[in-house]
Amino acid sequence: DPMPEFLLDPQLIRYVHRNAVSNAVKYGLQGGIVSTEVRFDREKSELQLSVTNMPGVNHGALRQMGKKAELAVFEPGKRLHPLLTSGDFKQQVMMQRVCSRTLLSPSDMSHSSGDGAWIMYKCAKTLGGNCSIRFGEARTVFTLRCPARAVETSPG
């Protein structure tokens, strides 16, 4: 079935998606694949948006922390990774390429106050939903779930 239209706040969805992609690029495998999947469960009337990336530096440590890391990500002011340095020319070029493909600015990629995931959590709650992150063996998956009713459109 094709994806239906929804009555949801597009600004909140856009913010959550943009921040999830930014985090996936910042903290995932450099040059790795970042993907987005959107699903709609008609039975539950639930929209699910997932952003997946390949494991980056510190991934093993996050996995060892387990559920504690997965919950801490959404605390205000919490940063589980060190800040990226902007002095590495190769990294700057990589960031520029990623930014041009994902509509992110380099400043989105190199600075973090530690509040991005907390704001994503607040956006999810405003939408009546929730968000989570799983540090799996081969990938990290951020997921937003929120209630959504499909808008009935008449043909033609």
N, CA and C atoms as an extended XYZ file, in Angstrom:
468
Properties=species:S:1:pos:R:3:atomname:S:1:resname:S:1:resid:I:1 pbc="F F F"
N         0.833       -1.195        0.000 N   ASP     1
C         0.000        0.000        0.000 CA  ASP     1
C         0.876        1.257        0.000 C   ASP     1
N         0.438        2.278       -0.736 N   PRO     2
C         1.192        3.528       -0.709 CA  PRO     2
C         1.031        4.213        0.649 C   PRO     2
N         1.995        5.064        0.984 N   MET     3
C         1.959        5.796        2.247 CA  MET     3
C         0.845        6.832        2.178 C   MET     3
N        -0.085        6.812        3.142 N   PRO     4
C        -1.167        7.804        3.140 CA  PRO     4
C        -0.675        9.157        3.645 C   PRO     4
N        -1.514       10.172        3.513 N   GLU     5
C        -1.223       11.480        4.089 CA  GLU     5
C        -1.705       11.488        5.536 C   GLU     5
N        -1.016       12.301        6.373 N   PHE     6
C        -1.346       12.366        7.795 CA  PHE     6
C        -1.532       13.805        8.237 C   PHE     6
N        -2.269       13.971        9.318 N   LEU     7
C        -2.359       15.268        9.973 CA  LEU     7
C        -1.392       15.235       11.151 C   LEU     7
N        -0.149       15.608       10.885 N   LEU     8
C         0.905       15.664       11.895 CA  LEU     8
C         1.640       16.984       11.725 C   LEU     8
N         2.321       17.420       12.756 N   ASP     9
C         3.115       18.643       12.664 CA  ASP     9
C         4.384       18.358       11.854 C   ASP     9
N         4.462       18.863       10.620 N   PRO    10
C         5.622       18.553        9.777 CA  PRO    10
C         6.921       19.142       10.326 C   PRO    10
N         6.838       20.255       11.051 N   GLN    11
C         8.043       20.862       11.623 CA  GLN    11
C         8.677       19.929       12.660 C   GLN    11
N         7.840       19.335       13.502 N   LEU    12
C         8.364       18.434       14.528 CA  LEU    12
C         8.972       17.187       13.894 C   LEU    12
N         8.283       16.617       12.923 N   ILE    13
C         8.797       15.425       12.227 CA  ILE    13
C        10.120       15.769       11.535 C   ILE    13
N        10.160       16.902       10.843 N   ARG    14
C        11.367       17.336       10.134 CA  ARG    14
C        12.524       17.537       11.118 C   ARG    14
N        12.252       18.179       12.257 N   TYR    15
C        13.304       18.405       13.238 CA  TYR    15
C        13.873       17.083       13.752 C   TYR    15
N        12.991       16.174       14.127 N   VAL    16
C        13.435       14.883       14.648 CA  VAL    16
C        14.255       14.138       13.600 C   VAL    16
N        13.765       14.106       12.371 N   HIS    17
C        14.482       13.390       11.311 CA  HIS    17
C        15.839       14.023       11.047 C   HIS    17
N        15.866       15.331       10.919 N   ARG    18
C        17.118       16.029       10.626 CA  ARG    18
C        18.149       15.782       11.737 C   ARG    18
N        17.725       15.862       12.978 N   ASN    19
C        18.652       15.665       14.084 CA  ASN    19
C        19.120       14.199       14.149 C   ASN    19
N        18.217       13.267       13.886 N   ALA    20
C        18.595       11.847       13.894 CA  ALA    20
C        19.622       11.554       12.800 C   ALA    20
N        19.432       12.125       11.606 N   VAL    21
C        20.397       11.929       10.521 CA  VAL    21
C        21.729       12.593       10.883 C   VAL    21
N        21.671       13.799       11.431 N   SER    22
C        22.890       14.492       11.842 CA  SER    22
C        23.677       13.656       12.857 C   SER    22
N        22.995       13.120       13.857 N   ASN    23
C        23.654       12.280       14.860 CA  ASN    23
C        24.223       11.008       14.240 C   ASN    23
N        23.481       10.409       13.321 N   ALA    24
C        23.949        9.184       12.661 CA  ALA    24
C        25.232        9.450       11.878 C   ALA    24
N        25.308       10.601       11.214 N   VAL    25
C        26.502       10.954       10.448 CA  VAL    25
C        27.654       11.293       11.389 C   VAL    25
N        27.365       12.041       12.450 N   LYS    26
C        28.414       12.445       13.403 CA  LYS    26
C        29.013       11.259       14.140 C   LYS    26
N        28.155       10.350       14.594 N   TYR    27
C        28.615        9.318       15.518 CA  TYR    27
C        28.712        7.931       14.903 C   TYR    27
N        28.228        7.774       13.667 N   GLY    28
C        28.334        6.483       13.001 CA  GLY    28
C        29.677        6.320       12.310 C   GLY    28
N        29.831        5.210       11.632 N   LEU    29
C        31.052        4.910       10.888 CA  LEU    29
C        31.301        5.995        9.848 C   LEU    29
N        32.496        6.602        9.879 N   GLN    30
C        32.825        7.644        8.908 CA  GLN    30
C        32.742        7.065        7.499 C   GLN    30
N        31.944        7.690        6.648 N   GLY    31
C        31.744        7.209        5.289 CA  GLY    31
C        30.756        6.061        5.199 C   GLY    31
N        30.162        5.687        6.336 N   GLY    32
C        29.203        4.578        6.367 CA  GLY    32
C        27.836        4.986        5.849 C   GLY    32
N        26.986        4.023        5.697 N   ILE    33
C        25.639        4.238        5.171 CA  ILE    33
C        24.709        4.665        6.301 C   ILE    33
N        23.909        5.687        6.017 N   VAL    34
C        22.842        6.131        6.913 CA  VAL    34
C        21.547        5.993        6.123 C   VAL    34
N        20.561        5.306        6.699 N   SER    35
C        19.304        5.113        5.974 CA  SER    35
C        18.115        5.514        6.839 C   SER    35
N        17.046        5.903        6.167 N   THR    36
C        15.797        6.257        6.825 CA  THR    36
C        14.699        5.350        6.305 C   THR    36
N        13.878        4.870        7.215 N   GLU    37
C        12.728        4.050        6.837 CA  GLU    37
C        11.495        4.614        7.542 C   GLU    37
N        10.416        4.779        6.789 N   VAL    38
C         9.156        5.259        7.353 CA  VAL    38
C         8.104        4.197        7.098 C   VAL    38
N         7.394        3.827        8.168 N   ARG    39
C         6.325        2.820        8.065 CA  ARG    39
C         5.070        3.356        8.719 C   ARG    39
N         3.942        2.851        8.247 N   PHE    40
C         2.667        3.183        8.865 CA  PHE    40
C         1.941        1.883        9.178 C   PHE    40
N         1.626        1.691       10.440 N   ASP    41
C         0.886        0.518       10.884 CA  ASP    41
C        -0.586        0.921       10.965 C   ASP    41
N        -1.369        0.476        9.989 N   ARG    42
C        -2.790        0.853        9.932 CA  ARG    42
C        -3.576        0.325       11.130 C   ARG    42
N        -3.251       -0.882       11.586 N   GLU    43
C        -3.974       -1.466       12.724 CA  GLU    43
C        -3.751       -0.671       14.005 C   GLU    43
N        -2.536       -0.232       14.226 N   LYS    44
C        -2.214        0.550       15.428 CA  LYS    44
C        -2.392        2.056       15.219 C   LYS    44
N        -2.613        2.467       13.957 N   SER    45
C        -2.632        3.889       13.597 CA  SER    45
C        -1.374        4.572       14.122 C   SER    45
N        -0.222        3.988       13.749 N   GLU    46
C         1.057        4.473       14.254 CA  GLU    46
C         2.043        4.686       13.110 C   GLU    46
N         2.675        5.854       13.134 N   LEU    47
C         3.744        6.158       12.191 CA  LEU    47
C         5.065        5.848       12.872 C   LEU    47
N         5.965        5.183       12.147 N   GLN    48
C         7.274        4.843       12.688 CA  GLN    48
C         8.333        5.332       11.720 C   GLN    48
N         9.251        6.158       12.224 N   LEU    49
C        10.364        6.664       11.440 CA  LEU    49
C        11.647        6.157       12.088 C   LEU    49
N        12.480        5.463       11.322 N   SER    50
C        13.733        4.928       11.855 CA  SER    50
C        14.906        5.435       11.036 C   SER    50
N        15.975        5.814       11.727 N   VAL    51
C        17.237        6.204       11.094 CA  VAL    51
C        18.292        5.225       11.590 C   VAL    51
N        18.958        4.582       10.645 N   THR    52
C        19.925        3.534       10.960 CA  THR    52
C        21.304        3.921       10.444 C   THR    52
N        22.324        3.649       11.251 N   ASN    53
C        23.702        3.876       10.812 CA  ASN    53
C        24.594        2.731       11.274 C   ASN    53
N        25.739        2.645       10.632 N   MET    54
C        26.736        1.639       10.980 CA  MET    54
C        27.502        2.119       12.213 C   MET    54
N        27.974        1.198       13.053 N   PRO    55
C        28.645        1.585       14.295 CA  PRO    55
C        29.881        2.450       14.065 C   PRO    55
N        30.024        3.463       14.900 N   GLY    56
C        31.186        4.342       14.845 CA  GLY    56
C        32.088        4.132       16.047 C   GLY    56
N        32.985        5.075       16.249 N   VAL    57
C        33.891        5.055       17.385 CA  VAL    57
C        33.057        5.073       18.665 C   VAL    57
N        33.485        4.392       19.672 N   ASN    58
C        32.801        4.315       20.975 CA  ASN    58
C        31.555        3.426       20.972 C   ASN    58
N        31.232        2.803       19.856 N   HIS    59
C        30.023        1.981       19.791 CA  HIS    59
C        30.092        0.815       20.781 C   HIS    59
N        31.254        0.185       20.862 N   GLY    60
C        31.417       -0.939       21.792 CA  GLY    60
C        31.169       -0.531       23.232 C   GLY    60
N        31.664        0.644       23.605 N   ALA    61
C        31.456        1.141       24.970 CA  ALA    61
C        29.978        1.410       25.230 C   ALA    61
N        29.290        1.952       24.238 N   LEU    62
C        27.849        2.206       24.385 CA  LEU    62
C        27.090        0.896       24.539 C   LEU    62
N        27.485       -0.121       23.794 N   ARG    63
C        26.825       -1.429       23.911 CA  ARG    63
C        27.049       -2.022       25.298 C   ARG    63
N        28.256       -1.835       25.829 N   GLN    64
C        28.540       -2.354       27.168 CA  GLN    64
C        27.695       -1.657       28.227 C   GLN    64
N        27.374       -0.382       28.011 N   MET    65
C        26.524        0.348       28.955 CA  MET    65
C        25.083       -0.156       28.905 C   MET    65
N        24.713       -0.754       27.764 N   GLY    66
C        23.378       -1.328       27.603 CA  GLY    66
C        22.260       -0.308       27.702 C   GLY    66
N        21.207       -0.695       28.415 N   LYS    67
C        20.007        0.130       28.538 CA  LYS    67
C        20.319        1.511       29.122 C   LYS    67
N        21.324        1.567       29.975 N   LYS    68
C        21.706        2.835       30.601 CA  LYS    68
C        22.074        3.882       29.537 C   LYS    68
N        22.851        3.468       28.528 N   ALA    69
C        23.234        4.376       27.438 CA  ALA    69
C        22.019        4.761       26.609 C   ALA    69
N        21.151        3.778       26.345 N   GLU    70
C        19.975        4.025       25.514 CA  GLU    70
C        19.016        5.020       26.165 C   GLU    70
N        18.973        5.044       27.482 N   LEU    71
C        18.125        6.005       28.202 CA  LEU    71
C        18.833        7.344       28.386 C   LEU    71
N        20.140        7.311       28.653 N   ALA    72
C        20.902        8.532       28.910 CA  ALA    72
C        20.937        9.459       27.702 C   ALA    72
N        20.877        8.894       26.507 N   VAL    73
C        20.911        9.700       25.281 CA  VAL    73
C        19.854       10.803       25.321 C   VAL    73
N        18.691       10.517       25.891 N   PHE    74
C        17.561       11.454       25.847 CA  PHE    74
C        17.490       12.382       27.058 C   PHE    74
N        18.531       12.394       27.891 N   GLU    75
C        18.574       13.312       29.026 CA  GLU    75
C        19.090       14.674       28.568 C   GLU    75
N        18.562       15.782       29.128 N   PRO    76
C        19.044       17.110       28.716 CA  PRO    76
C        20.518       17.304       29.061 C   PRO    76
N        21.250       17.901       28.116 N   GLY    77
C        22.655       18.207       28.332 CA  GLY    77
C        23.583       17.013       28.336 C   GLY    77
N        23.087       15.837       27.956 N   LYS    78
C        23.886       14.607       28.007 CA  LYS    78
C        24.573       14.379       26.671 C   LYS    78
N        25.901       14.210       26.709 N   ARG    79
C        26.665       13.860       25.514 CA  ARG    79
C        27.429       12.585       25.805 C   ARG    79
N        27.185       11.571       25.041 N   LEU    80
C        27.861       10.296       25.264 CA  LEU    80
C        29.119       10.144       24.409 C   LEU    80
N        29.331       11.070       23.475 N   HIS    81
C        30.501       11.028       22.590 CA  HIS    81
C        31.296       12.319       22.756 C   HIS    81
N        32.595       12.267       22.536 N   PRO    82
C        33.372       13.512       22.564 CA  PRO    82
C        33.017       14.378       21.358 C   PRO    82
N        33.215       15.681       21.495 N   LEU    83
C        32.950       16.614       20.396 CA  LEU    83
C        33.867       16.313       19.221 C   LEU    83
N        33.341       16.425       18.010 N   LEU    84
C        34.181       16.253       16.820 CA  LEU    84
C        35.113       17.446       16.706 C   LEU    84
N        36.327       17.194       16.290 N   THR    85
C        37.245       18.306       16.055 CA  THR    85
C        37.118       18.717       14.605 C   THR    85
N        37.281       19.999       14.345 N   SER    86
C        37.130       20.486       12.973 CA  SER    86
C        38.469       20.721       12.292 C   SER    86
N        39.579       20.325       12.907 N   GLY    87
C        40.888       20.584       12.330 CA  GLY    87
C        41.312       19.615       11.244 C   GLY    87
N        40.692       18.492       11.135 N   ASP    88
C        41.082       17.465       10.169 CA  ASP    88
C        40.464       17.792        8.808 C   ASP    88
N        41.320       18.141        7.830 N   PHE    89
C        40.832       18.559        6.521 CA  PHE    89
C        40.002       17.473        5.842 C   PHE    89
N        40.474       16.228        5.902 N   LYS    90
C        39.735       15.120        5.280 CA  LYS    90
C        38.340       15.007        5.889 C   LYS    90
N        38.247       15.162        7.210 N   GLN    91
C        36.952       15.085        7.880 CA  GLN    91
C        36.051       16.244        7.443 C   GLN    91
N        36.646       17.451        7.273 N   GLN    92
C        35.858       18.601        6.836 CA  GLN    92
C        35.279       18.356        5.442 C   GLN    92
N        36.105       17.806        4.534 N   VAL    93
C        35.636       17.515        3.178 CA  VAL    93
C        34.505       16.492        3.235 C   VAL    93
N        34.682       15.445        4.034 N   MET    94
C        33.644       14.417        4.189 CA  MET    94
C        32.358       15.045        4.711 C   MET    94
N        32.489       15.902        5.723 N   MET    95
C        31.309       16.549        6.298 CA  MET    95
C        30.616       17.413        5.258 C   MET    95
N        31.385       18.124        4.418 N   GLN    96
C        30.792       18.967        3.378 CA  GLN    96
C        29.985       18.117        2.398 C   GLN    96
N        30.540       16.958        2.014 N   ARG    97
C        29.826       16.070        1.082 CA  ARG    97
C        28.530       15.556        1.697 C   ARG    97
N        28.599       15.123        2.945 N   VAL    98
C        27.407       14.617        3.618 CA  VAL    98
C        26.383       15.730        3.771 C   VAL    98
N        26.844       16.930        4.156 N   CYS    99
C        25.935       18.060        4.348 CA  CYS    99
C        25.190       18.388        3.065 C   CYS    99
N        25.897       18.368        1.933 N   SER   100
C        25.249       18.721        0.677 CA  SER   100
C        24.205       17.678        0.281 C   SER   100
N        24.402       16.419        0.679 N   ARG   101
C        23.440       15.372        0.337 CA  ARG   101
C        22.251       15.351        1.288 C   ARG   101
N        22.442       15.793        2.539 N   THR   102
C        21.380       15.657        3.530 CA  THR   102
C        20.793       16.995        3.970 C   THR   102
N        21.223       18.092        3.328 N   LEU   103
C        20.735       19.431        3.650 CA  LEU   103
C        21.075       19.852        5.074 C   LEU   103
N        22.193       19.361        5.590 N   LEU   104
C        22.674       19.765        6.898 CA  LEU   104
C        23.814       20.756        6.694 C   LEU   104
N        23.937       21.713        7.573 N   SER   105
C        25.058       22.646        7.483 CA  SER   105
C        26.235       22.063        8.252 C   SER   105
N        27.475       22.466        7.898 N   PRO   106
C        28.631       21.955        8.638 CA  PRO   106
C        28.542       22.244       10.132 C   PRO   106
N        27.930       23.348       10.520 N   SER   107
C        27.816       23.641       11.946 CA  SER   107
C        26.908       22.636       12.639 C   SER   107
N        25.921       22.091       11.923 N   ASP   108
C        25.062       21.045       12.500 CA  ASP   108
C        25.888       19.808       12.815 C   ASP   108
N        26.961       19.616       12.066 N   MET   109
C        27.739       18.403       12.159 CA  MET   109
C        28.883       18.496       13.168 C   MET   109
N        29.337       19.710       13.517 N   SER   110
C        30.548       19.820       14.305 CA  SER   110
C        30.319       20.357       15.708 C   SER   110
N        29.119       20.754       16.046 N   HIS   111
C        28.853       21.308       17.363 CA  HIS   111
C        27.668       20.584       17.989 C   HIS   111
N        27.776       20.386       19.276 N   SER   112
C        26.672       19.748       19.982 CA  SER   112
C        26.598       20.286       21.394 C   SER   112
N        25.396       20.677       21.796 N   SER   113
C        25.188       21.119       23.169 CA  SER   113
C        24.781       19.946       24.052 C   SER   113
N        24.456       18.825       23.424 N   GLY   114
C        24.012       17.666       24.188 CA  GLY   114
C        22.512       17.648       24.408 C   GLY   114
N        21.795       18.612       23.835 N   ASP   115
C        20.347       18.680       24.023 CA  ASP   115
C        19.543       18.166       22.835 C   ASP   115
N        20.196       17.823       21.730 N   GLY   116
C        19.472       17.426       20.517 CA  GLY   116
C        18.547       16.244       20.728 C   GLY   116
N        19.036       15.182       21.331 N   ALA   117
C        18.206       13.990       21.543 CA  ALA   117
C        17.100       14.272       22.560 C   ALA   117
N        17.400       15.101       23.557 N   TRP   118
C        16.373       15.482       24.537 CA  TRP   118
C        15.251       16.255       23.846 C   TRP   118
N        15.614       17.164       22.926 N   ILE   119
C        14.604       17.921       22.181 CA  ILE   119
C        13.821       16.983       21.274 C   ILE   119
N        14.497       15.995       20.670 N   MET   120
C        13.792       15.006       19.849 CA  MET   120
C        12.774       14.256       20.704 C   MET   120
N        13.163       13.909       21.926 N   TYR   121
C        12.267       13.227       22.863 CA  TYR   121
C        11.051       14.110       23.166 C   TYR   121
N        11.290       15.393       23.402 N   LYS   122
C        10.186       16.331       23.685 CA  LYS   122
C         9.265       16.473       22.467 C   LYS   122
N         9.838       16.499       21.274 N   CYS   123
C         9.030       16.551       20.043 CA  CYS   123
C         8.159       15.304       19.940 C   CYS   123
N         8.744       14.149       20.213 N   ALA   124
C         7.996       12.886       20.158 CA  ALA   124
C         6.834       12.928       21.140 C   ALA   124
N         7.067       13.411       22.348 N   LYS   125
C         6.003       13.509       23.362 CA  LYS   125
C         4.921       14.478       22.914 C   LYS   125
N         5.319       15.592       22.291 N   THR   126
C         4.349       16.567       21.776 CA  THR   126
C         3.466       15.931       20.712 C   THR   126
N         4.028       15.025       19.929 N   LEU   127
C         3.265       14.297       18.906 CA  LEU   127
C         2.442       13.160       19.509 C   LEU   127
N         2.566       12.955       20.817 N   GLY   128
C         1.829       11.877       21.481 CA  GLY   128
C         2.549       10.541       21.397 C   GLY   128
N         3.824       10.566       21.035 N   GLY   129
C         4.562        9.323       20.840 CA  GLY   129
C         5.778        9.219       21.724 C   GLY   129
N         6.769        8.468       21.224 N   ASN   130
C         8.014        8.297       21.957 CA  ASN   130
C         9.147        8.041       20.974 C   ASN   130
N        10.360        8.075       21.490 N   CYS   131
C        11.509        7.739       20.651 CA  CYS   131
C        12.464        6.869       21.450 C   CYS   131
N        13.270        6.133       20.723 N   SER   132
C        14.209        5.214       21.358 CA  SER   132
C        15.440        5.082       20.471 C   SER   132
N        16.494        4.526       21.074 N   ILE   133
C        17.700        4.227       20.311 CA  ILE   133
C        18.196        2.858       20.765 C   ILE   133
N        18.686        2.084       19.810 N   ARG   134
C        19.238        0.757       20.115 CA  ARG   134
C        20.633        0.679       19.515 C   ARG   134
N        21.605        0.359       20.358 N   PHE   135
C        22.983        0.186       19.913 CA  PHE   135
C        23.187       -1.304       19.663 C   PHE   135
N        22.839       -1.749       18.454 N   GLY   136
C        22.967       -3.155       18.102 CA  GLY   136
C        24.398       -3.512       17.727 C   GLY   136
N        24.637       -4.782       17.539 N   GLU   137
C        25.984       -5.255       17.216 CA  GLU   137
C        26.495       -4.655       15.910 C   GLU   137
N        25.651       -4.615       14.880 N   ALA   138
C        26.086       -4.170       13.560 CA  ALA   138
C        25.510       -2.819       13.143 C   ALA   138
N        24.680       -2.207       14.006 N   ARG   139
C        24.075       -0.932       13.625 CA  ARG   139
C        23.457       -0.246       14.837 C   ARG   139
N        23.243        1.043       14.674 N   THR   140
C        22.510        1.838       15.656 CA  THR   140
C        21.214        2.254       14.991 C   THR   140
N        20.100        2.116       15.711 N   VAL   141
C        18.801        2.472       15.150 CA  VAL   141
C        18.083        3.433       16.098 C   VAL   141
N        17.804        4.649       15.582 N   PHE   142
C        16.953        5.599       16.281 CA  PHE   142
C        15.546        5.416       15.724 C   PHE   142
N        14.532        5.374       16.594 N   THR   143
C        13.151        5.193       16.135 CA  THR   143
C        12.223        6.186       16.818 C   THR   143
N        11.406        6.840       16.010 N   LEU   144
C        10.309        7.696       16.477 CA  LEU   144
C         9.021        6.955       16.175 C   LEU   144
N         8.161        6.840       17.179 N   ARG   145
C         6.825        6.264       16.986 CA  ARG   145
C         5.814        7.286       17.478 C   ARG   145
N         4.772        7.502       16.680 N   CYS   146
C         3.727        8.417       17.127 CA  CYS   146
C         2.391        8.025       16.494 C   CYS   146
N         1.305        8.329       17.211 N   PRO   147
C        -0.007        8.026       16.654 CA  PRO   147
C        -0.250        8.877       15.414 C   PRO   147
N        -0.888        8.291       14.431 N   ALA   148
C        -1.181        9.009       13.188 CA  ALA   148
C        -2.405        8.386       12.527 C   ALA   148
N        -3.338        9.236       12.198 N   ARG   149
C        -4.498        8.764       11.441 CA  ARG   149
C        -4.336        9.213        9.999 C   ARG   149
N        -4.561        8.294        9.106 N   ALA   150
C        -4.476        8.618        7.692 CA  ALA   150
C        -5.629        9.548        7.311 C   ALA   150
N        -5.295       10.539        6.504 N   VAL   151
C        -6.310       11.454        5.997 CA  VAL   151
C        -6.976       10.795        4.801 C   VAL   151
N        -8.279       10.712        4.849 N   GLU   152
C        -9.022       10.116        3.739 CA  GLU   152
C        -9.067       11.103        2.588 C   GLU   152
N        -8.579       10.671        1.431 N   THR   153
C        -8.619       11.528        0.244 CA  THR   153
C        -9.533       10.877       -0.774 C   THR   153
N       -10.291       11.703       -1.440 N   SER   154
C       -11.197       11.178       -2.467 CA  SER   154
C       -10.441       11.078       -3.794 C   SER   154
N       -10.683       10.029       -4.539 N   PRO   155
C        -9.989        9.848       -5.815 CA  PRO   155
C       -10.375       10.949       -6.803 C   PRO   155
N        -9.333       11.351       -7.572 N   GLY   156
C        -9.551       12.306       -8.652 CA  GLY   156
C        -9.657       13.647       -8.154 C   GLY   156
